[in-house]
Amino acid sequence: MKRLFLTLALMPAAIFGAEPVRPPITAVSHIALYSADPVAAERFYAHDLGARKGEDPENPKGVRYYVSPSQFVEILPAPDVAAANRLDHVAFVTPDAKAMLAYLAARRWKVPAKLSEGKDGSVCFMVDDPEGRRVEFLQQPKSLPDMPADPLSAHIIHVGYIIRDRAAEDRFFRDVLGFRPYWFGGMRDDQASWISQQVPDGSDWLEYMVVGPGEKADRRLAGILDHFALGVGNAEAAYYGPVTG
């Protein structure tokens, strides 16, 4: 009877195939933002933040501002200068984009028919989250660009954007992708407005910026809530500059 039980217990996996395994998601890759003023954008990212300007291998109309060889802010021309939204997508690193696409397809998530390849040898694809925000999974090229260290920060520690339905977002990021609960907070003790979850195989995180059903996210509010964060060793020195003397 024991042998019969073990045989029957293993039959579903043999007949229907094993549950698809999610490939690792290790870090934030980048955030892509719209700009109506490329000169002002370059002044802010290159001069003020110290990021290194480079070409965009994924989009010939875009520009990248690297904080490290593997992380950057992607600036794209604004398709509608009057629109409140300035966020195109956020992106996470995976070592196997093909396996990630297959995994999401097996989990019945809508995926593109094929992968995209950048001029630098990167491989990626985009999906929509439950509320229509675009999320990219990027397999980095074998050879990363040779970028000098950013004097301010060399690490985008998290990205965040506006959501309205936490339960729906959790079904994607936590249940399907395996993001881990990290921390939450808000302007009020009884209301969680900022909810963070770490990538499943690293320390970077995504932050939900919860906007209520009746709250309108105009350009000013969207510009605050859709964001990225740079990790620094000393926040006071980053703000005021190094103390001398």
Secondary structure, DSSP 8 states (H G I E B T S, - for coil): -HHHHHHHHHHHHHHH----------EEEEEEEEES-HHHHHIIIIIIS--EEEE-SS-TT-EEEEEETTEEEEEEE-S-TT-S--EEEEEEE-S-HHHHHHHHHHTT----SS-EE-TTS-EEEEEE-TTS-EEEEEE--SS-------SS-S-EEEEEEEES-HHHHHIIIIIIT--EEEEEE-SBTTB--EEEEE-TTSS-EEEEEE--TT----HHHHHHHSEEEE--S-HHHHHH-----
